[in-house]
């Protein structure tokens, strides 16, 4: 069907073709949407399986560098978040070096 043929059609015939094209496009779009949703579902499942199978990297144990003078059982390696017991001490003006464990202090002194 070419443009010249469409010019010869009546309004009713053009509306009928419009309805047929609209219905065909709608069906095609719904089928494509379903196909894409299925693909996304498979990809999502594959991603979940990969995420669940992935193991966390093992880090070597780290010795503590800092100790709470009020409770010697509380220590910190210097990695990660600053512990609760240390935050108010640092805000109060004390230095991190004030809490060094003796062996960690010796190591730090030899490095500089």
C-alpha positions in Angstrom: 0.0 0.0 0.0 1.5 3.4 -1.0 0.6 7.0 -0.2 -1.3 7.5 -3.4 -3.6 4.6 -2.6 -4.3 6.1 0.8 -5.3 9.4 -0.8 -8.1 7.6 -2.7 -9.7 6.0 0.4 -12.7 7.4 2.2 -12.7 8.7 5.7 -14.3 5.5 7.0 -11.8 3.3 5.2 -8.9 5.4 6.6 -10.4 5.1 10.2 -10.7 1.3 9.7 -7.0 1.1 8.7 -6.1 3.4 11.6 -7.9 1.0 14.0 -6.2 -2.0 12.5 -2.8 -0.4 12.7 -3.4 0.7 16.3 -4.5 -2.8 17.4 -1.5 -4.4 15.7 0.9 -1.9 17.3 -0.7 -2.5 20.7 -0.4 -6.3 20.4 3.2 -6.0 19.2 4.1 -3.6 22.0 2.5 -5.8 24.7 4.4 -8.9 23.3 7.6 -7.0 23.3 7.0 -5.7 26.9 6.3 -9.2 28.1 9.5 -10.5 26.4 11.6 -7.7 28.0 10.1 -8.2 31.4 10.9 -11.9 31.2 14.5 -11.0 30.2 14.8 -8.6 33.1 13.4 -11.3 35.5 16.0 -13.8 34.3 18.8 -11.2 34.6 17.6 -10.2 38.1 17.5 -13.9 39.2 21.0 -14.4 37.7 22.2 -11.3 39.6 20.7 -12.5 42.9 22.3 -16.0 42.5 25.7 -14.4 41.7 25.4 -12.1 44.7 24.5 -14.9 47.0 27.2 -17.2 45.8 29.9 -14.5 46.1 31.9 -14.9 49.2 33.4 -12.1 51.2 37.1 -11.6 50.9 39.0 -12.8 53.9 41.2 -10.2 55.6 44.0 -11.1 57.9 43.4 -10.4 61.6 44.7 -7.0 62.7 46.2 -6.4 66.1 44.7 -3.7 68.2 46.6 -0.4 68.3 44.5 1.6 70.8 43.2 0.7 74.2 40.6 2.4 76.4 42.3 3.3 79.6 39.1 3.1 81.5 38.4 -0.4 80.3 41.4 -2.3 79.0 39.2 -4.9 77.4 38.0 -2.3 74.8 40.5 -2.0 72.0 40.6 -0.7 68.4 42.8 -1.6 65.5 42.5 1.8 63.9 40.4 0.5 61.1 36.8 1.2 60.5 34.6 3.5 62.5 36.0 5.2 65.6 34.6 3.3 68.7 32.1 5.0 71.0 34.6 5.0 73.9 37.1 7.0 71.9 34.9 9.7 70.3 34.3 11.7 73.5 38.0 11.5 74.4 39.1 12.9 71.1 36.4 15.7 71.2 37.7 16.5 74.7 41.1 17.4 73.3 43.1 14.2 73.7 45.2 12.8 70.9 44.9 9.4 69.3 48.5 8.7 70.2 47.4 9.0 73.9 45.6 5.6 73.5 48.3 3.7 71.7 49.1 0.3 73.1 52.8 0.1 74.0 53.8 -2.4 71.3 51.9 -0.4 68.7 53.7 2.8 70.0 57.1 1.0 69.6 56.2 0.0 66.0 55.1 3.5 65.1 58.3 5.0 66.6 60.5 2.7 64.5 58.7 3.6 61.3 59.3 7.3 61.6 
